[in-house]
Amino acid sequence: MRDGEVLVFVEVRYRSTTRFGSPAETVDLRKQRRLAAAAGHYLQESPGVLPCRFDVVAINGQDRIEWLKNAFNAAFP
């Protein structure tokens, strides 16, 4: 998505219960690396590179929605 002049990559996570942790906690380092790799590929194939950020939208079974802007940073080669 775009937020003004920033390209935002959004990971949406849902958990029906927080018994084993929150939805946001499932975006661990391994998942962050996979998202960054996918974003890097997209940016290589897309003309006009914009500044970008990674957001996480975490939804739990109690209908709570949490939007974590700039949830993590990634370095691109």
C-alpha positions in Angstrom: 0.0 0.0 0.0 1.0 3.6 -0.2 1.1 6.0 2.7 1.8 9.3 1.1 5.2 9.0 -0.5 6.0 5.8 1.3 5.5 2.3 0.0 4.3 0.1 2.8 4.6 -3.7 2.9 1.9 -5.0 5.3 1.9 -8.4 7.0 -1.5 -9.3 8.4 -1.5 -11.9 11.2 -4.5 -13.5 12.9 -4.8 -15.7 16.0 -8.1 -16.9 17.4 -6.5 -17.0 20.9 -3.5 -15.4 22.5 -2.9 -18.6 24.5 0.4 -19.2 22.7 1.3 -15.5 22.1 0.0 -12.5 20.2 -0.4 -12.4 16.5 2.4 -9.8 16.2 4.8 -12.2 18.0 4.5 -14.6 15.1 6.5 -12.2 12.9 9.8 -13.5 14.1 13.2 -12.8 12.6 12.8 -15.7 10.0 9.5 -14.2 8.8 11.0 -10.7 8.7 13.8 -12.0 6.5 11.3 -13.7 4.1 9.2 -10.5 3.9 12.3 -8.4 3.3 13.4 -10.8 0.5 10.0 -10.6 -1.2 10.0 -6.8 -0.9 13.5 -6.6 -2.3 12.4 -8.7 -5.3 9.4 -6.5 -5.8 11.5 -3.3 -5.6 14.0 -4.7 -8.2 11.2 -5.4 -10.6 9.3 -2.1 -10.1 10.3 1.2 -11.6 10.6 4.3 -9.4 11.9 3.2 -6.0 10.1 4.8 -3.2 11.1 4.9 0.5 9.5 1.9 2.1 8.6 0.5 5.5 7.2 -2.7 7.0 4.0 -2.7 9.0 2.2 -5.5 10.9 -1.5 -5.7 11.4 -2.3 -8.1 14.2 -5.8 -9.4 14.8 -6.8 -11.6 17.7 -10.0 -13.6 18.4 -11.3 -10.9 20.7 -11.7 -8.6 17.7 -8.8 -6.5 18.7 -6.9 -5.0 15.8 -3.4 -3.6 16.4 -1.6 -1.8 13.6 2.2 -1.6 14.2 3.7 1.0 11.8 7.3 0.5 11.0 7.3 -2.8 12.9 10.8 -3.8 11.8 13.6 -2.5 9.6 15.2 -4.4 6.7 18.4 -3.8 4.8 18.4 -4.4 1.1 21.6 -5.4 -0.7 
